[in-house]
């Protein structure tokens, strides 16, 4: 089966997309445009940069569904390695030494309102729970089998801070959230949304 792609002029596209943007503003509270990627997924960007960004061929890069990023091939090195340009970095153009963090944790949401500059440690504070075989579904919570209680801990400035033992897993998760707000500030990834 052959897929035919028709290149629509930008002015004509704008006429047809305006009602869609109005609908998205009412439905989601913000407007966005979609850019199709490989792996049957898409990324979203602000409408004002859609045409500048959309002229490149973007693909989904990453290890799994939790860490897919929109990227394009920048160049191939002499050793056959591929150098990628990630969409969130192209949009924010961070200075050397800084990363671009996705506020809501969705790496395919590349609207400027969702992107912010961050240090490496700030970026780590905002990551999701790593999917490992742990007793708890919550970030910073573990089962202390010796005491038959739930424990909570947080990492701050390369140190682990023990937050205490709790009878319930939820109490331990709430203790972690309070400590995350205190130590990680706006970059805190919480177990419960306020």
N, C-alpha and C positions, 0 to 999 in steps of 0.2 A: 504494500500500500504506500503510495507516494503522498507526502504531505506538501501542500503548496503553501508557501508563505508569501504574502503580499506586503510590500513596504508601503505603509500609509504615511502621507506627509504629516508633519507635526501639527500644522494648523488644523487639519481635518481630524486628527486624533483628539486634539483639544476639544473640538466641538462635541464629539461623541462621549468623551470621558467626563465632561463636566457634570452631567446628572449622576454618574457613578460616584464621583468625589463627594457630591452633596449627600448622597445616600450613606456613604462611609462616615461622613462627619456626623450625621444623625445617629447612626448605628453604633459606632465605636468611639465617637468623641474626637476623632482626628481623621485627617485625610492621608491617603498613601497610594502609591502605585506598586504593582507587582512586577517583578522581573523573574521570568522562568529560569530555573537552573537545571542541571542534570539531576539524576536520582529522583525524578518526578516530584520536585519540591520547588519552592519559590522563596524569594526574599522580598521584603517591602522597603521602600525608600520614600522620601519626601517628594511630592509632585514637582517641585521646582528644580530638582536635580535629575529627574527621571531621564530626560533626553540626553544629557551629558554622560550619565552612567550607562544608559541603555545601549549606547553605540558599541560597547564591548561585549564579548561573549563571556558570560559568567557561568561558573560551574559550582557545584556543591563539593566542598573539600572538608575532610575531617575523618574522625575515627568511627563515629556512629551517629545516630539520630540526635543524641544530646549535645554533640559538639560539631555540628555541621556549620561551615562558614561559606559565604559567597566569596569566590576568588576567581581571578583570571590569570592566565599564564603571562608573566611579564617577559621572561626570556628563558632560554635553555643555556646552561653553563657548558663550558668545554668538556666537562666530565659527564655530560648527559643528565645532570640533575636539573630539575625544573624550579625556577624561582617564581613564586606566586605574589600577586598583589591582592591583599584582602580588601573587600569592599569597605568595611568599617574603618580601615586605616586610610583608604583613599579619601573617604568623606571627611574625616577629622584631621588628617595630616599631622599626626602627633610629633612633637619634637623628640629628638634622640633620648632614649632612656624611659620614655613613658609609653604605656599601653592604652588601648581603647577598650573600655568596659561597657558591656551591655547591661543597662540598669535592671531590666526585668528578667535577665538571664536567658532570653531568647536570642541566640546568636544569628538568627535570620531576620530579626527586626532591626533594620539599619536606618531607622528614622533618626534625625539629629536629636530629637527629644529623648531618645533611648540610649544615646551614646554619650560617654563622658571620658575625659582623660583620667588615667589612674596609674599609680605606681604598681609594681609587681605585687607587693603585699596587699594593696587595696583590691586589686583584681582577684586575688585568691580569696579574700574575705567574702566576695560576692559570688562565689561559685556554689553550685548545687552540691547536695550530699553525694559523695563518691559512692558508686554502686559496688559495695563490697559486702561480703557476708557478715553483717553485724546484727546484733540482737535488736537494735532500735531502728525505726524508720526516720528518726529525727536527727538533725545535725547536732553534733556535740554531746550526744547521749549514748551511754553504754550500760550494760548490765554488769554489776559487780556481783559475781556469783558467790564470793566469800561472805558477803553481808546480806545477800539476797535482796538487794536494793538497786535502784537505778542511780547511776552517777552522771554528773555533767562536768564537762571541761571545755575550755576555750583556748585557742592559741593567739597570743598577742606579743609582738616584738620578739619573735623566735623563742618564746617561753610558753609552756603549758601551764594554765591556771586551773586548778581543781576547784570546782564550784560547789561541791558537796554531794551528799547522798540523799535520795528521795524515795518515798514509798511508791510513787507512781511515775511512770514514764513521762506523762504529760507535765507533771511538776518539774521534772528535770529539764524538759524541753523549754518550759517557760523561764527557768533559771538561766539557761543558755541564751535565750532571746534577750533577757535583761542585760546580761554581760556583753552580748554582741552589740547592742545599741550603745552601751557605754564605751567599749573599746574600739569598735569598728565604725561607729558613726553612720554616715549616709551609705557606706558600702556594706553594711551588715546584711547578711542573708539570714532571714528569720524563719523559724518553723511555723509561726502563726502570724498572719497579717493583722496589723492593728485595726 
